[in-house]
Amino acid sequence: MSLVILEAADARSFSQFGSLVREYMASLSFSLDFQDTDRELASLEHEYGPPSGVALLAVEGDRALGCVGVRRLEGEVAELKRMYVSPEARGRGIGRGLCEAALAAARRLGYASIRLDTVAEMTAAARVYEAAGFHAIPAYRENPLPTARFYERSLSEGVAAPAGLSEGPA
């Protein structure tokens, strides 16, 4: 069975996206309550839907194995949020594919740059971000976590299509 990266386009695919985001949040050793996650989860289609956002799913068969969202931060700056790959699917390059697909989507949506925040403990994610051309920046949002890290990437640089993965609407 081949893995594809699909854009959430209907209630079912946004529900899959929401399930993965909840799984991600439950896996963390800290709370994201400071990010108003209840509001975010209640309005995923608004947060990560057209015209200013996208929710992407890594799907194999009928099972969603990973996700990432892109949303407007301000002006021509997007924000990459909620990148997550289920534990049983890790080590297959899915995170890299999701990140590359998110960059391509952000560029398609007209953004000039994209930012994200993470924590130092998420070393695999940091490797994906740095390999994708993100660089460390000062804090652009409030994040009370002591190991919070902030990254940005220009979207004027080339973005390759995810190797071995196809994209399309879910």
VOKOL-374515 format. One record per residue: residue in one letter; y, z, x of N, C-alpha, C, O in turn. Coordinates in steps of 0.02 Angstrom, whole numbers. Atoms other than C-alpha are relative to their C-alpha. Layout:
! residues N
+------+--------+--------+--------+--------+--------+--------+--------+--------+--------+--------+--------+--------+
| kepa |   n_py |   n_pz |   n_px |  ca_py |  ca_pz |  ca_px |   c_py |   c_pz |   c_px |   o_py |   o_pz |   o_px |
+------+--------+--------+--------+--------+--------+--------+--------+--------+--------+--------+--------+--------+
|    A |      Y |      Z |      X |      Y |      Z |      X |      Y |      Z |      X |      Y |      Z |      X |
...
+------+--------+--------+--------+--------+--------+--------+--------+--------+--------+--------+--------+--------+
This chain:
! residues 170
+------+--------+--------+--------+--------+--------+--------+--------+--------+--------+--------+--------+--------+
| kepa |   n_py |   n_pz |   n_px |  ca_py |  ca_pz |  ca_px |   c_py |   c_pz |   c_px |   o_py |   o_pz |   o_px |
+------+--------+--------+--------+--------+--------+--------+--------+--------+--------+--------+--------+--------+
|    M |    -59 |      0 |     42 |      0 |      0 |      0 |     62 |      0 |     44 |     65 |     37 |     94 |
|    S |    -60 |      4 |    -43 |    170 |    -45 |     70 |     55 |     45 |    -27 |     61 |     58 |    -87 |
|    L |    -57 |    -42 |     16 |    323 |     65 |     73 |     61 |    -44 |    -10 |     74 |    -90 |     29 |
|    V |    -62 |     36 |     13 |    484 |     -1 |     -2 |     56 |     51 |    -12 |     43 |    107 |    -34 |
|    I |    -59 |    -41 |     15 |    659 |     71 |    -14 |     35 |    -33 |    -58 |     57 |    -90 |    -55 |
|    L |    -28 |     25 |     63 |    728 |     52 |   -189 |     63 |     39 |    -19 |     70 |     98 |     -2 |
|    E |    -60 |    -31 |     26 |    895 |     88 |   -268 |    -15 |     29 |    -69 |    -41 |     -7 |   -112 |
|    A |      9 |    -29 |     66 |    887 |    210 |   -414 |     45 |    -38 |    -49 |    105 |    -46 |    -37 |
|    A |    -38 |     42 |     47 |    940 |    108 |   -565 |    -10 |     20 |    -73 |     22 |     -9 |   -117 |
|    D |     13 |    -20 |     70 |    875 |    197 |   -720 |    -16 |     75 |     -1 |    -20 |    107 |     51 |
|    A |     12 |    -71 |      8 |    838 |    370 |   -789 |    -61 |     23 |     39 |    -60 |     77 |     69 |
|    R |     62 |    -19 |    -35 |    661 |    373 |   -716 |     11 |      5 |     75 |    -10 |     54 |    107 |
|    S |    -10 |     -2 |    -73 |    716 |    330 |   -539 |     49 |     54 |     20 |     42 |     84 |     73 |
|    F |    -45 |    -56 |    -16 |    861 |    453 |   -544 |    -36 |     67 |     -8 |    -20 |    114 |     27 |
|    S |     40 |    -60 |      7 |    737 |    584 |   -605 |    -43 |     11 |     63 |    -50 |     67 |     86 |
|    Q |     39 |     -5 |    -63 |    626 |    546 |   -453 |     46 |     23 |     57 |     27 |     66 |     97 |
|    F |    -49 |    -20 |    -51 |    781 |    560 |   -342 |     15 |     75 |     -6 |     14 |    111 |     43 |
|    G |    -15 |    -71 |     12 |    824 |    728 |   -422 |    -58 |     45 |     19 |    -47 |     99 |     46 |
|    S |     59 |    -40 |    -19 |    646 |    792 |   -398 |     -5 |      9 |     75 |    -19 |     63 |    100 |
|    L |      2 |     -4 |    -73 |    652 |    751 |   -213 |     57 |     43 |     27 |     47 |     80 |     75 |
|    V |    -56 |    -42 |    -22 |    824 |    831 |   -194 |    -16 |     73 |    -12 |     -1 |    115 |     30 |
|    R |     20 |    -70 |     14 |    758 |    990 |   -277 |    -53 |     24 |     50 |    -50 |     80 |     74 |
|    E |     52 |    -16 |    -50 |    605 |    986 |   -162 |     33 |     15 |     67 |     15 |     63 |    101 |
|    Y |    -38 |     -9 |    -62 |    723 |    968 |    -14 |     35 |     68 |      0 |     28 |    106 |     48 |
|    M |    -37 |    -62 |      2 |    832 |   1113 |    -69 |    -46 |     60 |      3 |    -30 |    110 |     35 |
|    A |     48 |    -55 |     -1 |    680 |   1224 |    -99 |    -31 |     10 |     69 |    -53 |     65 |     85 |
|    S |     31 |     -5 |    -67 |    616 |   1187 |     77 |     46 |     32 |     51 |     23 |     51 |    105 |
|    L |    -48 |    -26 |    -48 |    773 |   1252 |    161 |     -5 |     76 |      6 |    -22 |    111 |    -41 |
|    S |      1 |    -72 |    -12 |    783 |   1426 |    238 |     67 |     33 |    -17 |     77 |     92 |     -4 |
|    F |    -66 |    -24 |     19 |    961 |   1443 |    173 |     19 |    -31 |    -66 |    -11 |    -79 |    -88 |
|    S |    -22 |     24 |     65 |   1053 |   1416 |     10 |     57 |    -51 |      9 |     98 |    -45 |     54 |
|    L |    -55 |     49 |      2 |   1165 |   1266 |    -27 |     47 |     13 |    -59 |     84 |    -31 |    -78 |
|    D |    -42 |    -16 |     57 |   1252 |   1355 |   -171 |     74 |    -13 |     13 |    111 |    -29 |    -33 |
|    F |    -71 |     13 |    -17 |   1419 |   1335 |    -79 |     18 |    -73 |    -11 |     78 |    -90 |    -11 |
|    Q |    -13 |     71 |     13 |   1401 |   1147 |   -113 |     -1 |    -17 |    -74 |     -1 |    -76 |    -92 |
|    D |      0 |     11 |     72 |   1398 |   1169 |   -303 |    -58 |    -46 |    -21 |    -49 |    -96 |    -56 |
|    T |     59 |     43 |     11 |   1222 |   1098 |   -311 |    -21 |     -3 |    -73 |    -49 |    -54 |    -94 |
|    D |     17 |      3 |     71 |   1197 |   1143 |   -495 |     38 |    -57 |    -34 |      8 |    -95 |    -72 |
|    R |    -41 |     54 |     29 |   1340 |   1026 |   -543 |    -26 |    -67 |     26 |    -33 |   -115 |    -12 |
|    E |     24 |     63 |    -30 |   1276 |    892 |   -422 |    -65 |    -22 |    -34 |    -72 |    -80 |    -53 |
|    L |     65 |     17 |     29 |   1098 |    899 |   -492 |      7 |    -20 |    -74 |    -33 |    -59 |    -99 |
|    A |    -10 |     16 |     71 |   1164 |    891 |   -671 |     33 |    -69 |    -10 |     33 |    -96 |    -65 |
|    S |    -36 |     64 |      7 |   1260 |    731 |   -634 |    -17 |    -49 |     57 |     27 |    -80 |     85 |
|    L |     21 |     43 |    -55 |   1158 |    632 |   -507 |     23 |    -72 |     -8 |     45 |   -104 |     40 |
|    E |    -19 |     70 |     12 |   1195 |    464 |   -588 |     75 |    -10 |     12 |     97 |    -63 |     34 |
|    H |    -72 |      4 |    -13 |   1381 |    501 |   -577 |     15 |      8 |     74 |     55 |    -29 |    103 |
|    E |    -10 |    -14 |    -71 |   1374 |    572 |   -400 |    -22 |    -58 |     44 |     14 |    -78 |     91 |
|    Y |     31 |     48 |    -44 |   1262 |    438 |   -326 |    -12 |    -68 |    -33 |    -53 |   -108 |     -9 |
|    G |      9 |     64 |     35 |   1275 |    293 |   -447 |     60 |    -46 |     10 |    110 |    -27 |     41 |
|    P |    -54 |     48 |     -5 |   1383 |    139 |   -459 |     63 |     26 |    -36 |     56 |     67 |    -82 |
|    P |    -14 |     54 |    -48 |   1517 |     91 |   -428 |     11 |     25 |     71 |     17 |    -16 |    117 |
|    S |    -19 |    -25 |    -65 |   1549 |    208 |   -281 |    -57 |     33 |     39 |    -46 |     58 |     94 |
|    G |     55 |    -33 |    -34 |   1377 |    274 |   -237 |    -66 |    -35 |    -11 |    -71 |    -84 |    -48 |
|    V |     68 |     27 |      6 |   1193 |    239 |   -221 |    -50 |     56 |     16 |    -39 |     96 |     61 |
|    A |     56 |    -45 |    -13 |   1033 |    341 |   -230 |    -59 |    -44 |     20 |    -78 |    -89 |    -17 |
|    L |     55 |     41 |    -26 |    892 |    269 |   -126 |    -64 |     41 |      2 |    -64 |    100 |     17 |
|    L |     66 |    -31 |      0 |    707 |    307 |   -140 |    -47 |    -40 |     45 |    -48 |   -101 |     43 |
|    A |     54 |     31 |    -38 |    567 |    271 |    -17 |    -62 |      9 |    -44 |    -84 |     65 |    -56 |
|    V |     54 |     -1 |     49 |    423 |    225 |   -132 |    -62 |    -35 |     28 |    -58 |    -89 |     58 |
|    E |     64 |     30 |    -18 |    240 |    191 |    -98 |    -43 |      2 |    -63 |    -61 |     56 |    -87 |
|    G |     34 |      1 |     65 |    146 |    134 |   -253 |     48 |     25 |    -52 |    103 |     -3 |    -61 |
|    D |    -46 |    -29 |     50 |    219 |    240 |   -391 |     26 |     68 |     21 |     54 |    105 |    -19 |
|    R |    -20 |    -65 |    -25 |    255 |    390 |   -281 |     62 |     -6 |     45 |     63 |    -43 |     93 |
|    A |    -60 |     -4 |    -41 |    429 |    426 |   -212 |    -12 |     51 |     55 |    -27 |    110 |     42 |
|    L |     14 |    -42 |    -58 |    409 |    497 |    -36 |     62 |     25 |     36 |     58 |     72 |     76 |
|    G |    -61 |    -19 |    -34 |    589 |    511 |     20 |     61 |    -24 |    -38 |     56 |    -66 |    -82 |
|    C |    -62 |     18 |     34 |    770 |    496 |    -33 |     60 |      9 |     45 |     56 |     44 |     96 |
|    V |    -65 |    -10 |    -32 |    949 |    483 |     25 |     52 |    -24 |    -50 |     41 |    -71 |    -88 |
|    G |    -55 |     20 |     44 |   1114 |    471 |    -68 |     62 |    -18 |     40 |     74 |     10 |     94 |
|    V |    -65 |     17 |    -27 |   1281 |    391 |    -28 |     50 |      9 |    -57 |     38 |    -15 |   -113 |
|    R |    -52 |     -9 |     50 |   1438 |    442 |   -121 |     68 |     -3 |     33 |     75 |      4 |     94 |
|    R |    -69 |      3 |    -26 |   1626 |    424 |   -103 |     21 |     70 |     22 |     12 |    119 |    -15 |
|    L |    -29 |    -63 |    -23 |   1704 |    561 |      1 |     76 |     -2 |    -12 |    103 |     41 |    -46 |
|    E |    -72 |     10 |     11 |   1884 |    497 |      5 |     18 |    -71 |     23 |     -6 |    -93 |     75 |
|    G |    -22 |     67 |    -20 |   1965 |    325 |     10 |    -58 |    -45 |     20 |   -103 |    -58 |    -20 |
|    E |     52 |     45 |    -25 |   1857 |    211 |    117 |    -53 |     37 |     41 |    -87 |      7 |     82 |
|    V |     49 |    -42 |    -36 |   1750 |    355 |    183 |    -54 |     22 |    -49 |    -40 |     53 |   -100 |
|    A |     58 |    -21 |     40 |   1576 |    382 |    111 |    -31 |     62 |     31 |    -14 |     82 |     87 |
|    E |     37 |    -58 |    -25 |   1463 |    532 |    130 |    -74 |    -13 |    -12 |    -95 |    -32 |    -66 |
|    L |     73 |      4 |      5 |   1276 |    526 |    165 |    -25 |     70 |    -16 |     -9 |    118 |     20 |
|    K |     24 |    -65 |     22 |   1187 |    668 |     74 |    -74 |     -3 |    -19 |   -100 |    -56 |    -36 |
|    R |     67 |    -12 |     27 |   1014 |    735 |     33 |    -54 |    -45 |     28 |   -100 |    -64 |     -8 |
|    M |     54 |     39 |    -30 |    911 |    634 |    156 |    -60 |     47 |      9 |    -55 |    101 |     39 |
|    Y |     60 |    -42 |     -1 |    735 |    701 |    138 |    -62 |    -44 |     -3 |    -64 |    -94 |    -38 |
|    V |     65 |     32 |      2 |    557 |    645 |    171 |    -52 |     55 |    -13 |    -52 |    106 |     22 |
|    S |     52 |    -49 |     15 |    410 |    738 |     93 |    -42 |     14 |     62 |    -56 |    -31 |    101 |
|    P |     37 |    -18 |    -61 |    310 |    833 |    225 |    -60 |    -45 |     15 |    -73 |    -62 |     72 |
|    E |     60 |     40 |    -11 |    152 |    728 |    199 |     16 |    -72 |     22 |    -29 |   -108 |     45 |
|    A |    -19 |     69 |    -18 |    249 |    567 |    234 |     40 |     -3 |     65 |     61 |    -57 |     86 |
|    R |    -40 |     -1 |    -61 |    340 |    621 |    391 |    -37 |    -32 |     59 |    -99 |    -36 |     60 |
|    G |     30 |     30 |    -59 |    312 |    536 |    558 |    -14 |    -74 |     -7 |    -47 |   -104 |     36 |
|    R |     13 |     71 |     13 |    307 |    361 |    483 |     63 |    -43 |      4 |     61 |   -103 |    -12 |
|    G |    -62 |     38 |     -6 |    488 |    309 |    514 |     38 |     -7 |    -66 |     85 |    -45 |    -71 |
|    I |    -32 |      4 |     66 |    537 |    336 |    332 |     72 |     24 |      3 |    117 |     -6 |    -27 |
|    G |    -68 |    -25 |     -6 |    690 |    440 |    377 |     46 |    -51 |     32 |    102 |    -61 |     10 |
|    R |    -40 |     52 |    -34 |    751 |    305 |    495 |     15 |    -58 |    -49 |     71 |    -82 |    -52 |
|    G |     -9 |     54 |     49 |    724 |    172 |    360 |     49 |     19 |    -54 |     91 |    -22 |    -74 |
|    L |    -48 |    -24 |     51 |    817 |    276 |    230 |     71 |      1 |     28 |    118 |    -19 |     -6 |
|    C |    -66 |     -4 |    -30 |    962 |    305 |    349 |     29 |    -71 |      8 |     87 |    -82 |     -9 |
|    E |    -24 |     69 |     -9 |    975 |    119 |    392 |     18 |    -32 |    -67 |     68 |    -68 |    -72 |
|    A |    -14 |     28 |     66 |    966 |     72 |    207 |     64 |     31 |    -29 |    102 |     -4 |    -63 |
|    A |    -61 |    -33 |     24 |   1102 |    200 |    167 |     62 |    -30 |     34 |    113 |    -40 |      2 |
|    L |    -57 |     30 |    -35 |   1216 |    126 |    301 |     14 |    -70 |    -28 |     72 |    -87 |    -38 |
|    A |    -10 |     67 |     28 |   1188 |    -49 |    233 |     30 |      4 |    -70 |     74 |    -36 |    -87 |
|    A |    -27 |     -8 |     68 |   1223 |     10 |     55 |     73 |     22 |      3 |    114 |     -3 |    -36 |
|    A |    -69 |    -23 |     -6 |   1382 |    101 |    108 |     46 |    -58 |     21 |    101 |    -65 |     -5 |
|    R |    -40 |     58 |    -20 |   1444 |    -56 |    194 |      8 |    -47 |    -59 |     63 |    -72 |    -72 |
|    R |     -3 |     44 |     59 |   1401 |   -160 |     39 |     49 |     26 |    -52 |     80 |    -13 |    -88 |
|    L |    -46 |    -32 |     48 |   1501 |    -36 |    -66 |     73 |     -2 |     24 |    118 |     19 |    -12 |
|    G |    -68 |      8 |    -25 |   1653 |    -70 |     44 |     27 |     56 |     41 |     87 |     57 |     56 |
|    Y |    -24 |    -55 |    -40 |   1663 |     89 |    145 |     10 |    -21 |     73 |    -25 |    -65 |     98 |
|    A |    -15 |     15 |    -70 |   1737 |     84 |    321 |    -38 |     47 |     47 |    -52 |     30 |    104 |
|    S |     37 |    -48 |    -41 |   1647 |    240 |    384 |    -40 |     46 |    -46 |    -30 |     47 |   -107 |
|    I |     43 |    -46 |     38 |   1519 |    369 |    330 |     -8 |     64 |     40 |    -15 |     63 |    101 |
|    R |      7 |    -66 |    -31 |   1506 |    555 |    366 |    -59 |     37 |    -29 |    -86 |     19 |    -82 |
|    L |     53 |    -44 |     26 |   1374 |    689 |    346 |      6 |     67 |     33 |     37 |     75 |     86 |
|    D |      7 |    -65 |    -32 |   1343 |    871 |    379 |    -73 |     20 |     -2 |   -110 |      1 |    -47 |
|    T |     69 |    -23 |     -7 |   1181 |    951 |    434 |      2 |     66 |     37 |     56 |     93 |     48 |
|    V |      2 |    -61 |    -40 |   1124 |   1103 |    531 |    -40 |    -15 |     64 |    -83 |    -58 |     64 |
|    A |     31 |     11 |    -65 |   1068 |   1114 |    712 |    -76 |      5 |     -2 |   -110 |    -28 |     37 |
|    E |     72 |     -9 |      5 |    893 |   1168 |    660 |    -37 |    -64 |    -22 |    -96 |    -71 |    -10 |
|    M |     30 |     62 |     23 |    861 |    997 |    583 |      2 |    -51 |     56 |     38 |   -101 |     53 |
|    T |     -2 |     42 |    -60 |    825 |    917 |    751 |    -25 |    -71 |    -12 |      2 |   -118 |     16 |
|    A |     25 |     68 |     14 |    724 |    770 |    683 |     54 |    -41 |    -35 |     63 |   -100 |    -19 |
|    A |    -54 |     35 |     36 |    866 |    724 |    565 |     56 |    -18 |     49 |     82 |    -74 |     46 |
|    A |    -53 |     14 |    -49 |    993 |    738 |    706 |    -19 |    -59 |     44 |     24 |   -100 |     60 |
|    R |     22 |     57 |    -42 |    889 |    618 |    812 |      7 |    -65 |    -39 |     28 |   -115 |    -10 |
|    V |     -8 |     60 |     42 |    887 |    493 |    667 |     73 |    -19 |     -4 |     91 |    -78 |      6 |
|    Y |    -71 |     14 |      7 |   1075 |    508 |    643 |     29 |    -27 |     65 |     66 |    -76 |     65 |
|    E |    -27 |     22 |    -64 |   1115 |    492 |    827 |    -26 |    -69 |     19 |     11 |   -110 |     45 |
|    A |     28 |     67 |    -14 |    997 |    342 |    847 |     33 |    -53 |    -43 |     36 |   -111 |    -24 |
|    A |    -33 |     47 |     46 |   1088 |    262 |    699 |     74 |     -9 |     16 |    109 |    -45 |    -19 |
|    G |    -70 |     10 |    -21 |   1255 |    275 |    789 |     49 |     53 |    -23 |    109 |     45 |    -12 |
|    F |    -45 |    -54 |     19 |   1326 |    435 |    715 |     20 |     39 |     62 |    -18 |     46 |    109 |
|    H |    -23 |    -42 |    -55 |   1431 |    542 |    831 |     30 |     64 |    -30 |     55 |     64 |    -87 |
|    A |    -25 |    -65 |     22 |   1484 |    725 |    818 |     76 |     -3 |    -11 |    112 |    -35 |     27 |
|    I |    -71 |     -4 |     16 |   1653 |    759 |    738 |     16 |     73 |    -20 |    -30 |    112 |    -32 |
|    P |    -18 |    -66 |     25 |   1751 |    916 |    690 |    -18 |      5 |    -75 |    -28 |    -46 |   -108 |
|    A |     17 |    -11 |     70 |   1713 |    992 |    520 |     47 |    -39 |    -46 |    108 |    -37 |    -36 |
|    Y |    -41 |     37 |     49 |   1773 |    882 |    377 |     -4 |     33 |    -69 |     31 |     12 |   -115 |
|    R |      7 |    -38 |     62 |   1720 |   1002 |    239 |    -19 |     71 |     17 |    -40 |     86 |     73 |
|    E |     20 |    -70 |    -11 |   1690 |   1187 |    218 |    -75 |      4 |     -1 |   -109 |    -22 |    -45 |
|    N |     72 |    -14 |     -4 |   1516 |   1237 |    271 |     -7 |     66 |     37 |      4 |     69 |     97 |
|    P |      2 |    -66 |    -30 |   1489 |   1423 |    302 |    -61 |     13 |     45 |    -67 |     66 |     76 |
|    L |     60 |    -11 |    -41 |   1322 |   1399 |    392 |     19 |     -1 |     74 |     54 |    -46 |     96 |
|    P |    -22 |     -7 |    -70 |   1341 |   1454 |    573 |    -22 |    -58 |     45 |     10 |    -71 |     96 |
|    T |     23 |     55 |    -42 |   1243 |   1306 |    642 |     17 |    -69 |    -30 |    -13 |   -120 |    -12 |
|    A |    -19 |     64 |     31 |   1328 |   1172 |    536 |     26 |    -49 |     53 |     61 |    -30 |    100 |
|    R |    -22 |     55 |    -44 |   1356 |   1006 |    624 |     25 |    -57 |    -44 |      1 |    -67 |   -100 |
|    F |    -31 |     53 |     38 |   1462 |    860 |    566 |     -2 |    -64 |     41 |      8 |    -64 |    102 |
|    Y |      7 |     64 |    -32 |   1440 |    676 |    605 |     37 |    -54 |    -38 |     49 |    -47 |    -98 |
|    E |    -31 |     58 |     31 |   1526 |    510 |    571 |    -23 |    -63 |     35 |    -42 |    -61 |     94 |
|    R |     17 |     65 |    -28 |   1489 |    327 |    597 |     44 |    -52 |    -32 |     54 |    -53 |    -93 |
|    S |    -37 |     57 |     25 |   1597 |    173 |    581 |    -50 |    -48 |    -31 |   -106 |    -56 |     -6 |
|    L |     44 |     50 |     31 |   1523 |     42 |    465 |     18 |    -71 |     21 |    -10 |   -119 |     -4 |
|    S |    -17 |     66 |    -25 |   1606 |   -101 |    557 |    -50 |    -23 |     53 |    -53 |    -82 |     70 |
|    E |     53 |     16 |    -47 |   1463 |    -92 |    683 |    -58 |    -31 |    -38 |    -65 |    -19 |    -98 |
|    G |     57 |     32 |     33 |   1307 |   -194 |    646 |    -49 |     50 |    -28 |    -61 |    103 |      2 |
|    V |     52 |    -41 |     31 |   1178 |   -119 |    530 |    -60 |    -45 |    -12 |    -56 |    -92 |    -52 |
|    A |     61 |     40 |      8 |   1004 |   -191 |    545 |    -36 |     19 |    -63 |    -33 |     76 |    -85 |
|    A |     42 |    -15 |     58 |    891 |   -205 |    394 |    -58 |     43 |     24 |    -82 |     34 |     79 |
|    P |     55 |    -43 |    -20 |    756 |    -71 |    397 |    -62 |    -41 |     18 |    -85 |    -83 |    -22 |
|    A |     59 |     38 |    -24 |    608 |   -138 |    497 |    -60 |     15 |    -44 |    -77 |     73 |    -55 |
|    G |     62 |     -8 |     38 |    455 |   -167 |    390 |      9 |     27 |    -70 |    -40 |     40 |   -104 |
|    L |    -13 |    -28 |     67 |    538 |   -104 |    231 |     40 |    -50 |    -39 |     82 |    -86 |    -11 |
|    S |    -39 |     45 |     41 |    606 |   -202 |     86 |     43 |     42 |    -47 |     28 |    100 |    -61 |
|    E |    -46 |    -35 |     45 |    749 |   -156 |    -30 |      3 |    -37 |    -67 |     -9 |    -97 |    -70 |
|    G |    -10 |     29 |     66 |    778 |   -186 |   -214 |      9 |     55 |    -51 |      2 |    113 |    -34 |
|    P |    -10 |    -52 |     51 |    814 |    -96 |   -377 |    -66 |     31 |    -21 |   -118 |     -3 |    -24 |
|    A |     60 |    -35 |     23 |    690 |     34 |   -436 |    -12 |    -13 |    -73 |    -61 |     12 |   -102 |
+------+--------+--------+--------+--------+--------+--------+--------+--------+--------+--------+--------+--------+
